[in-house]
Amino acid sequence: MIQHYDAHGEAVTAIDFHSREDKLLSTSLDGKIKIWDTKKAALEYTLYGHNGSTTAGCFSSHGDYFVTGGSDSMVMFWKSNLSKT
């Protein structure tokens, strides 16, 4: 194991790496969306938006945006503000 991330209260449902930055997106049955800094091995942001579980998440090809899906039947489109280029 190289790094260990432990901040979700329930099972992780999806993970995705940012294509240009050292970031990781994770979603969980706890309904939280988390953005991690993989260089620092630290949590940067916790986002809330879905009513219930967050079941899917993925960055866009350049990482400028990401989408999440939840058990609330909603798809949410987010601006990441992470890309430096």
C-alpha contacts under 8 A as a table, 3 or more apart, distances in Angstrom:
res1	aa1	res2	aa2	distance
1	M	4	H	7.28
3	Q	41	A	6.62
4	H	41	A	7.68
5	Y	41	A	7.42
5	Y	42	A	7.67
8	H	11	A	7.19
8	H	12	V	7.11
8	H	28	S	6.67
8	H	30	D	6.72
8	H	32	K	7.38
9	G	28	S	7.99
9	G	29	L	7.99
9	G	30	D	5.72
10	E	28	S	6.31
10	E	29	L	5.48
10	E	30	D	5.19
11	A	28	S	5.64
11	A	29	L	5.63
11	A	30	D	7.42
12	V	15	I	7.80
12	V	26	S	6.90
12	V	27	T	5.76
12	V	28	S	4.19
12	V	29	L	6.46
13	T	26	S	7.52
13	T	27	T	5.55
13	T	28	S	4.94
13	T	29	L	6.62
13	T	54	T	7.37
13	T	55	T	5.31
13	T	56	A	6.35
14	A	25	L	7.98
14	A	26	S	5.63
14	A	27	T	5.27
14	A	28	S	7.05
14	A	55	T	6.73
14	A	56	A	5.34
14	A	57	G	5.92
15	I	24	L	6.90
15	I	25	L	5.41
15	I	26	S	4.43
15	I	27	T	6.60
15	I	57	G	6.72
15	I	58	C	7.32
16	D	24	L	5.74
16	D	25	L	5.18
16	D	26	S	6.72
16	D	57	G	7.03
16	D	58	C	5.57
16	D	59	F	6.63
17	F	22	D	7.75
17	F	23	K	6.00
17	F	24	L	4.56
17	F	25	L	6.34
17	F	59	F	7.32
18	H	21	E	5.64
18	H	22	D	6.68
18	H	23	K	5.30
18	H	24	L	6.05
18	H	25	L	7.60
18	H	59	F	6.21
18	H	62	H	7.79
18	H	63	G	5.54
19	S	59	F	7.98
19	S	61	S	6.73
19	S	62	H	6.09
19	S	63	G	5.97
20	R	62	H	6.95
20	R	63	G	6.91
20	R	83	S	6.96
21	E	82	L	7.26
21	E	83	S	6.62
21	E	84	K	7.95
22	D	37	D	5.84
22	D	38	T	5.24
22	D	39	K	5.87
23	K	35	I	6.61
23	K	36	W	5.42
23	K	37	D	4.79
23	K	38	T	5.54
23	K	39	K	7.92
24	L	35	I	5.63
24	L	36	W	4.99
24	L	37	D	6.59
24	L	38	T	6.64
25	L	33	I	7.19
25	L	34	K	5.72
25	L	35	I	4.72
25	L	36	W	6.44
25	L	57	G	7.15
25	L	58	C	7.31
25	L	59	F	7.75
26	S	33	I	5.85
26	S	34	K	5.22
26	S	35	I	6.60
26	S	57	G	6.94
27	T	31	G	7.19
27	T	32	K	6.06
27	T	33	I	4.76
27	T	34	K	6.50
27	T	54	T	5.63
27	T	55	T	6.37
27	T	56	A	6.33
27	T	57	G	6.26
27	T	68	T	7.97
28	S	31	G	5.64
28	S	32	K	5.94
28	S	33	I	6.94
28	S	53	S	6.38
28	S	54	T	5.34
28	S	55	T	6.26
29	L	32	K	7.60
29	L	52	G	7.43
29	L	53	S	4.22
29	L	54	T	5.64
29	L	55	T	6.57
30	D	52	G	7.24
30	D	53	S	5.59
30	D	54	T	7.15
31	G	48	Y	6.97
31	G	49	G	7.86
31	G	50	H	6.23
31	G	51	N	7.06
31	G	52	G	5.38
31	G	53	S	4.16
31	G	54	T	4.65
31	G	70	G	7.82
32	K	46	T	6.56
32	K	47	L	5.96
32	K	48	Y	5.48
32	K	49	G	7.83
32	K	50	H	7.95
32	K	53	S	7.68
32	K	54	T	6.56
33	I	46	T	5.72
33	I	47	L	4.95
33	I	48	Y	6.35
33	I	54	T	7.24
34	K	43	L	7.25
34	K	44	E	7.59
34	K	45	Y	5.65
34	K	46	T	4.58
34	K	47	L	6.17
35	I	43	L	6.31
35	I	44	E	5.65
35	I	45	Y	5.13
35	I	46	T	6.60
36	W	41	A	7.07
36	W	42	A	5.74
36	W	43	L	4.46
36	W	44	E	5.28
36	W	45	Y	7.04
37	D	40	K	5.55
37	D	41	A	5.65
37	D	42	A	5.33
37	D	43	L	6.19
37	D	44	E	6.24
38	T	41	A	4.66
38	T	42	A	6.78
39	K	42	A	8.00
43	L	46	T	7.84
49	G	76	M	7.89
50	H	53	S	6.90
50	H	54	T	6.37
50	H	69	G	7.91
50	H	70	G	6.05
50	H	71	S	7.84
50	H	72	D	6.52
50	H	74	M	7.32
51	N	70	G	7.60
51	N	71	S	7.50
51	N	72	D	5.66
52	G	70	G	6.93
52	G	71	S	5.90
52	G	72	D	6.15
53	S	70	G	5.54
53	S	71	S	5.31
53	S	72	D	7.48
54	T	57	G	7.97
54	T	68	T	7.01
54	T	69	G	5.90
54	T	70	G	4.16
54	T	71	S	6.39
55	T	68	T	7.46
55	T	69	G	5.65
55	T	70	G	4.91
55	T	71	S	6.60
56	A	67	V	7.97
56	A	68	T	5.29
56	A	69	G	4.89
56	A	70	G	6.69
57	G	66	F	7.00
57	G	67	V	5.52
57	G	68	T	4.22
57	G	69	G	6.44
58	C	66	F	5.44
58	C	67	V	5.55
58	C	68	T	6.69
59	F	62	H	7.71
59	F	63	G	5.24
59	F	64	D	7.54
59	F	65	Y	5.91
59	F	66	F	4.07
59	F	67	V	6.57
60	S	63	G	4.87
60	S	64	D	6.43
60	S	65	Y	5.38
60	S	66	F	5.50
60	S	67	V	7.80
61	S	64	D	7.95
62	H	65	Y	7.84
62	H	83	S	7.92
63	G	66	F	6.93
63	G	80	S	7.03
63	G	82	L	7.33
63	G	83	S	6.49
64	D	79	K	6.12
64	D	80	S	5.37
64	D	81	N	6.44
64	D	82	L	6.76
64	D	83	S	6.04
65	Y	77	F	7.13
65	Y	78	W	5.50
65	Y	79	K	4.41
65	Y	80	S	4.91
65	Y	81	N	7.80
66	F	77	F	6.07
66	F	78	W	5.28
66	F	79	K	6.54
66	F	80	S	6.48
67	V	75	V	6.82
67	V	76	M	5.48
67	V	77	F	4.58
67	V	78	W	5.99
68	T	75	V	5.68
68	T	76	M	5.24
68	T	77	F	6.76
69	G	73	S	7.15
69	G	74	M	5.80
69	G	75	V	4.49
69	G	76	M	6.37
70	G	73	S	5.74
70	G	74	M	5.77
70	G	75	V	6.81
71	S	74	M	7.39
80	S	83	S	7.59
